[in-house]
């Protein structure tokens, strides 16, 4: 695999800063970096004008940048409407930051429904309606900024991800033709299922892949080969689709990241 197609994702990791991750990507010869818009990494409140200019210069110099929406405390479909509204505001600011620094993709999570609401169909429908409303506001803003939104599938957890199955992912993509897809292998593996079947269903809209390993029990973000996720099968399916988008290694372990890059790029 060509290193230019690979990106790394930024994480909270002792000894690592936003700029340490950028320097690591350059050291490894990777084509890009996915910046997480969380406090301590690349939140709009914290990036100075100088930081923004520096990131813009990197993107104009050939380093592909993408942004991942804030994760902690942000949920577009939470039953408390004020939380969902505040989450939408965070995503608008993330889009604006992406436009400013030259990031071309913003990855968003569809939200989760709390476990005790899951048995009630009306709450599922309410979550979907909140997601539809959010996308109706976000997508025109993204288009005006020259940014593509990629909706990510969620994995197993106590709370139920609004978009977990390939059918759910395909359904929202059909509803919003300007929406793109991010496929997360680790999330799928916590639910079971075939990556080949999943990718075949969303393939025409797929622009972004998150690659990491786990043992099927939880989203551990292990280096490739240290779990049971079918990452080789995933790469074969991507090749069959002619996928040319970004493959992001979501690995907080620096040494594990280096091993995974070596594994993917070995002759």
TORKOL-4160 file (C-alpha; in steps of 0.2 Angstrom, whole numbers, padded with zeros to 4 digits, m for minus):
267
<pt num="1" X="0000" Y="0000" Z="0000"/>
<pt num="2" X="0006" Y="0018" Z="m0004"/>
<pt num="3" X="0010" Y="0028" Z="0012"/>
<pt num="4" X="0002" Y="0043" Z="0003"/>
<pt num="5" X="m0015" Y="0035" Z="0005"/>
<pt num="6" X="m0013" Y="0033" Z="0024"/>
<pt num="7" X="m0017" Y="0045" Z="0038"/>
<pt num="8" X="m0015" Y="0044" Z="0056"/>
<pt num="9" X="m0027" Y="0051" Z="0069"/>
<pt num="10" X="m0023" Y="0062" Z="0084"/>
<pt num="11" X="m0026" Y="0055" Z="0101"/>
<pt num="12" X="m0024" Y="0061" Z="0119"/>
<pt num="13" X="m0008" Y="0052" Z="0123"/>
<pt num="14" X="0006" Y="0055" Z="0136"/>
<pt num="15" X="0020" Y="0064" Z="0128"/>
<pt num="16" X="0011" Y="0068" Z="0112"/>
<pt num="17" X="0003" Y="0085" Z="0106"/>
<pt num="18" X="m0006" Y="0090" Z="0090"/>
<pt num="19" X="0011" Y="0095" Z="0083"/>
<pt num="20" X="0019" Y="0079" Z="0088"/>
<pt num="21" X="0006" Y="0069" Z="0079"/>
<pt num="22" X="0009" Y="0080" Z="0063"/>
<pt num="23" X="0028" Y="0077" Z="0064"/>
<pt num="24" X="0025" Y="0059" Z="0066"/>
<pt num="25" X="0015" Y="0058" Z="0051"/>
<pt num="26" X="0029" Y="0067" Z="0041"/>
<pt num="27" X="0042" Y="0056" Z="0049"/>
<pt num="28" X="0033" Y="0040" Z="0043"/>
<pt num="29" X="0029" Y="0048" Z="0026"/>
<pt num="30" X="0011" Y="0047" Z="0027"/>
<pt num="31" X="m0001" Y="0057" Z="0016"/>
<pt num="32" X="m0012" Y="0065" Z="0030"/>
<pt num="33" X="m0017" Y="0068" Z="0047"/>
<pt num="34" X="m0035" Y="0067" Z="0055"/>
<pt num="35" X="m0037" Y="0080" Z="0068"/>
<pt num="36" X="m0049" Y="0077" Z="0082"/>
<pt num="37" X="m0058" Y="0093" Z="0087"/>
<pt num="38" X="m0058" Y="0090" Z="0105"/>
<pt num="39" X="m0050" Y="0101" Z="0119"/>
<pt num="40" X="m0032" Y="0097" Z="0120"/>
<pt num="41" X="m0030" Y="0092" Z="0102"/>
<pt num="42" X="m0038" Y="0104" Z="0089"/>
<pt num="43" X="m0054" Y="0112" Z="0097"/>
<pt num="44" X="m0059" Y="0128" Z="0089"/>
<pt num="45" X="m0058" Y="0137" Z="0106"/>
<pt num="46" X="m0039" Y="0132" Z="0108"/>
<pt num="47" X="m0031" Y="0134" Z="0090"/>
<pt num="48" X="m0023" Y="0151" Z="0089"/>
<pt num="49" X="m0022" Y="0161" Z="0073"/>
<pt num="50" X="m0004" Y="0155" Z="0071"/>
<pt num="51" X="m0009" Y="0137" Z="0073"/>
<pt num="52" X="m0023" Y="0139" Z="0060"/>
<pt num="53" X="m0011" Y="0147" Z="0048"/>
<pt num="54" X="0002" Y="0133" Z="0051"/>
<pt num="55" X="m0011" Y="0120" Z="0048"/>
<pt num="56" X="m0017" Y="0129" Z="0032"/>
<pt num="57" X="0001" Y="0130" Z="0026"/>
<pt num="58" X="0003" Y="0111" Z="0028"/>
<pt num="59" X="m0013" Y="0107" Z="0019"/>
<pt num="60" X="m0007" Y="0118" Z="0005"/>
<pt num="61" X="0010" Y="0110" Z="0005"/>
<pt num="62" X="0002" Y="0093" Z="0001"/>
<pt num="63" X="m0002" Y="0085" Z="0018"/>
<pt num="64" X="m0020" Y="0080" Z="0018"/>
<pt num="65" X="m0030" Y="0086" Z="0033"/>
<pt num="66" X="m0047" Y="0079" Z="0039"/>
<pt num="67" X="m0056" Y="0084" Z="0055"/>
<pt num="68" X="m0066" Y="0072" Z="0067"/>
<pt num="69" X="m0080" Y="0080" Z="0076"/>
<pt num="70" X="m0078" Y="0082" Z="0095"/>
<pt num="71" X="m0081" Y="0065" Z="0104"/>
<pt num="72" X="m0083" Y="0069" Z="0122"/>
<pt num="73" X="m0100" Y="0075" Z="0127"/>
<pt num="74" X="m0106" Y="0078" Z="0110"/>
<pt num="75" X="m0121" Y="0069" Z="0103"/>
<pt num="76" X="m0132" Y="0075" Z="0089"/>
<pt num="77" X="m0147" Y="0064" Z="0094"/>
<pt num="78" X="m0147" Y="0064" Z="0113"/>
<pt num="79" X="m0165" Y="0065" Z="0120"/>
<pt num="80" X="m0161" Y="0082" Z="0129"/>
<pt num="81" X="m0164" Y="0094" Z="0115"/>
<pt num="82" X="m0152" Y="0107" Z="0123"/>
<pt num="83" X="m0138" Y="0094" Z="0122"/>
<pt num="84" X="m0142" Y="0090" Z="0104"/>
<pt num="85" X="m0143" Y="0108" Z="0100"/>
<pt num="86" X="m0126" Y="0112" Z="0108"/>
<pt num="87" X="m0119" Y="0097" Z="0099"/>
<pt num="88" X="m0125" Y="0104" Z="0083"/>
<pt num="89" X="m0116" Y="0120" Z="0087"/>
<pt num="90" X="m0100" Y="0111" Z="0090"/>
<pt num="91" X="m0101" Y="0103" Z="0073"/>
<pt num="92" X="m0104" Y="0120" Z="0064"/>
<pt num="93" X="m0088" Y="0127" Z="0072"/>
<pt num="94" X="m0079" Y="0111" Z="0067"/>
<pt num="95" X="m0084" Y="0114" Z="0049"/>
<pt num="96" X="m0079" Y="0132" Z="0049"/>
<pt num="97" X="m0062" Y="0127" Z="0056"/>
<pt num="98" X="m0060" Y="0114" Z="0042"/>
<pt num="99" X="m0064" Y="0127" Z="0029"/>
<pt num="100" X="m0051" Y="0139" Z="0037"/>
<pt num="101" X="m0037" Y="0126" Z="0038"/>
<pt num="102" X="m0040" Y="0117" Z="0021"/>
<pt num="103" X="m0047" Y="0101" Z="0028"/>
<pt num="104" X="m0058" Y="0093" Z="0015"/>
<pt num="105" X="m0067" Y="0080" Z="0025"/>
<pt num="106" X="m0076" Y="0081" Z="0042"/>
<pt num="107" X="m0081" Y="0065" Z="0050"/>
<pt num="108" X="m0096" Y="0065" Z="0061"/>
<pt num="109" X="m0104" Y="0052" Z="0072"/>
<pt num="110" X="m0123" Y="0050" Z="0070"/>
<pt num="111" X="m0127" Y="0050" Z="0089"/>
<pt num="112" X="m0132" Y="0037" Z="0101"/>
<pt num="113" X="m0149" Y="0033" Z="0110"/>
<pt num="114" X="m0147" Y="0029" Z="0129"/>
<pt num="115" X="m0150" Y="0011" Z="0133"/>
<pt num="116" X="m0166" Y="0013" Z="0143"/>
<pt num="117" X="m0174" Y="0022" Z="0128"/>
<pt num="118" X="m0169" Y="0008" Z="0116"/>
<pt num="119" X="m0185" Y="m0003" Z="0119"/>
<pt num="120" X="m0196" Y="0011" Z="0113"/>
<pt num="121" X="m0198" Y="0013" Z="0094"/>
<pt num="122" X="m0204" Y="0031" Z="0095"/>
<pt num="123" X="m0187" Y="0036" Z="0103"/>
<pt num="124" X="m0178" Y="0028" Z="0088"/>
<pt num="125" X="m0188" Y="0038" Z="0076"/>
<pt num="126" X="m0185" Y="0054" Z="0086"/>
<pt num="127" X="m0166" Y="0051" Z="0085"/>
<pt num="128" X="m0167" Y="0049" Z="0067"/>
<pt num="129" X="m0177" Y="0065" Z="0065"/>
<pt num="130" X="m0164" Y="0074" Z="0075"/>
<pt num="131" X="m0151" Y="0067" Z="0064"/>
<pt num="132" X="m0160" Y="0072" Z="0048"/>
<pt num="133" X="m0163" Y="0090" Z="0055"/>
<pt num="134" X="m0144" Y="0091" Z="0059"/>
<pt num="135" X="m0139" Y="0085" Z="0042"/>
<pt num="136" X="m0151" Y="0097" Z="0034"/>
<pt num="137" X="m0142" Y="0112" Z="0042"/>
<pt num="138" X="m0124" Y="0105" Z="0041"/>
<pt num="139" X="m0123" Y="0099" Z="0023"/>
<pt num="140" X="m0127" Y="0116" Z="0015"/>
<pt num="141" X="m0114" Y="0124" Z="0027"/>
<pt num="142" X="m0101" Y="0111" Z="0022"/>
<pt num="143" X="m0104" Y="0114" Z="0004"/>
<pt num="144" X="m0102" Y="0132" Z="0005"/>
<pt num="145" X="m0085" Y="0129" Z="0014"/>
<pt num="146" X="m0079" Y="0116" Z="0001"/>
<pt num="147" X="m0080" Y="0102" Z="0014"/>
<pt num="148" X="m0087" Y="0085" Z="0013"/>
<pt num="149" X="m0096" Y="0077" Z="0028"/>
<pt num="150" X="m0093" Y="0059" Z="0030"/>
<pt num="151" X="m0105" Y="0050" Z="0042"/>
<pt num="152" X="m0097" Y="0036" Z="0052"/>
<pt num="153" X="m0105" Y="0019" Z="0058"/>
<pt num="154" X="m0105" Y="0017" Z="0076"/>
<pt num="155" X="m0101" Y="0001" Z="0086"/>
<pt num="156" X="m0108" Y="m0009" Z="0100"/>
<pt num="157" X="m0110" Y="m0001" Z="0117"/>
<pt num="158" X="m0122" Y="0002" Z="0132"/>
<pt num="159" X="m0131" Y="0015" Z="0122"/>
<pt num="160" X="m0137" Y="0011" Z="0104"/>
<pt num="161" X="m0128" Y="0020" Z="0089"/>
<pt num="162" X="m0141" Y="0028" Z="0078"/>
<pt num="163" X="m0132" Y="0021" Z="0063"/>
<pt num="164" X="m0124" Y="0004" Z="0066"/>
<pt num="165" X="m0129" Y="m0007" Z="0052"/>
<pt num="166" X="m0125" Y="m0006" Z="0033"/>
<pt num="167" X="m0144" Y="m0005" Z="0030"/>
<pt num="168" X="m0145" Y="0010" Z="0042"/>
<pt num="169" X="m0130" Y="0018" Z="0034"/>
<pt num="170" X="m0136" Y="0016" Z="0016"/>
<pt num="171" X="m0153" Y="0022" Z="0021"/>
<pt num="172" X="m0147" Y="0039" Z="0027"/>
<pt num="173" X="m0135" Y="0041" Z="0012"/>
<pt num="174" X="m0150" Y="0038" Z="0000"/>
<pt num="175" X="m0160" Y="0052" Z="0009"/>
<pt num="176" X="m0146" Y="0064" Z="0008"/>
<pt num="177" X="m0137" Y="0063" Z="m0009"/>
<pt num="178" X="m0124" Y="0076" Z="m0004"/>
<pt num="179" X="m0118" Y="0066" Z="0012"/>
<pt num="180" X="m0103" Y="0054" Z="0011"/>
<pt num="181" X="m0098" Y="0039" Z="0021"/>
<pt num="182" X="m0084" Y="0034" Z="0033"/>
<pt num="183" X="m0082" Y="0016" Z="0037"/>
<pt num="184" X="m0075" Y="0011" Z="0054"/>
<pt num="185" X="m0069" Y="m0007" Z="0054"/>
<pt num="186" X="m0066" Y="m0008" Z="0073"/>
<pt num="187" X="m0084" Y="m0002" Z="0076"/>
<pt num="188" X="m0091" Y="m0015" Z="0064"/>
<pt num="189" X="m0081" Y="m0029" Z="0072"/>
<pt num="190" X="m0089" Y="m0026" Z="0089"/>
<pt num="191" X="m0106" Y="m0030" Z="0081"/>
<pt num="192" X="m0100" Y="m0044" Z="0069"/>
<pt num="193" X="m0104" Y="m0044" Z="0051"/>
<pt num="194" X="m0094" Y="m0044" Z="0035"/>
<pt num="195" X="m0084" Y="m0029" Z="0030"/>
<pt num="196" X="m0086" Y="m0035" Z="0012"/>
<pt num="197" X="m0105" Y="m0035" Z="0012"/>
<pt num="198" X="m0105" Y="m0018" Z="0022"/>
<pt num="199" X="m0093" Y="m0010" Z="0009"/>
<pt num="200" X="m0102" Y="m0016" Z="m0006"/>
<pt num="201" X="m0118" Y="m0008" Z="0000"/>
<pt num="202" X="m0111" Y="0009" Z="0004"/>
<pt num="203" X="m0096" Y="0008" Z="m0008"/>
<pt num="204" X="m0102" Y="0022" Z="m0021"/>
<pt num="205" X="m0102" Y="0035" Z="m0007"/>
<pt num="206" X="m0087" Y="0029" Z="0003"/>
<pt num="207" X="m0073" Y="0042" Z="0004"/>
<pt num="208" X="m0065" Y="0038" Z="0021"/>
<pt num="209" X="m0060" Y="0023" Z="0031"/>
<pt num="210" X="m0055" Y="0021" Z="0049"/>
<pt num="211" X="m0043" Y="0006" Z="0052"/>
<pt num="212" X="m0039" Y="m0002" Z="0069"/>
<pt num="213" X="m0041" Y="m0019" Z="0078"/>
<pt num="214" X="m0050" Y="m0026" Z="0092"/>
<pt num="215" X="m0056" Y="m0043" Z="0099"/>
<pt num="216" X="m0074" Y="m0040" Z="0095"/>
<pt num="217" X="m0079" Y="m0036" Z="0113"/>
<pt num="218" X="m0076" Y="m0017" Z="0113"/>
<pt num="219" X="m0068" Y="m0003" Z="0103"/>
<pt num="220" X="m0050" Y="m0006" Z="0109"/>
<pt num="221" X="m0041" Y="0003" Z="0095"/>
<pt num="222" X="m0027" Y="m0010" Z="0095"/>
<pt num="223" X="m0013" Y="m0011" Z="0082"/>
<pt num="224" X="m0017" Y="m0021" Z="0067"/>
<pt num="225" X="m0014" Y="m0040" Z="0070"/>
<pt num="226" X="m0016" Y="m0038" Z="0089"/>
<pt num="227" X="m0035" Y="m0042" Z="0088"/>
<pt num="228" X="m0047" Y="m0052" Z="0077"/>
<pt num="229" X="m0054" Y="m0039" Z="0066"/>
<pt num="230" X="m0054" Y="m0044" Z="0048"/>
<pt num="231" X="m0043" Y="m0030" Z="0042"/>
<pt num="232" X="m0035" Y="m0040" Z="0027"/>
<pt num="233" X="m0052" Y="m0044" Z="0021"/>
<pt num="234" X="m0057" Y="m0026" Z="0022"/>
<pt num="235" X="m0042" Y="m0020" Z="0012"/>
<pt num="236" X="m0046" Y="m0033" Z="m0001"/>
<pt num="237" X="m0064" Y="m0027" Z="m0002"/>
<pt num="238" X="m0058" Y="m0009" Z="m0004"/>
<pt num="239" X="m0046" Y="m0014" Z="m0018"/>
<pt num="240" X="m0061" Y="m0023" Z="m0027"/>
<pt num="241" X="m0071" Y="m0007" Z="m0025"/>
<pt num="242" X="m0056" Y="0003" Z="m0032"/>
<pt num="243" X="m0056" Y="0014" Z="m0017"/>
<pt num="244" X="m0044" Y="0029" Z="m0018"/>
<pt num="245" X="m0050" Y="0038" Z="m0002"/>
<pt num="246" X="m0041" Y="0040" Z="0014"/>
<pt num="247" X="m0037" Y="0026" Z="0026"/>
<pt num="248" X="m0035" Y="0033" Z="0043"/>
<pt num="249" X="m0025" Y="0023" Z="0056"/>
<pt num="250" X="m0035" Y="0026" Z="0073"/>
<pt num="251" X="m0021" Y="0020" Z="0085"/>
<pt num="252" X="m0016" Y="0029" Z="0101"/>
<pt num="253" X="m0001" Y="0018" Z="0103"/>
<pt num="254" X="0014" Y="0026" Z="0094"/>
<pt num="255" X="0024" Y="0011" Z="0093"/>
<pt num="256" X="0009" Y="0001" Z="0087"/>
<pt num="257" X="0005" Y="0014" Z="0074"/>
<pt num="258" X="0023" Y="0012" Z="0067"/>
<pt num="259" X="0021" Y="m0007" Z="0067"/>
<pt num="260" X="0004" Y="m0006" Z="0058"/>
<pt num="261" X="0011" Y="0006" Z="0045"/>
<pt num="262" X="0026" Y="m0006" Z="0042"/>
<pt num="263" X="0013" Y="m0020" Z="0040"/>
<pt num="264" X="0003" Y="m0011" Z="0028"/>
<pt num="265" X="0017" Y="m0005" Z="0017"/>
<pt num="266" X="0028" Y="m0020" Z="0017"/>
<pt num="267" X="0033" Y="m0026" Z="m0001"/>
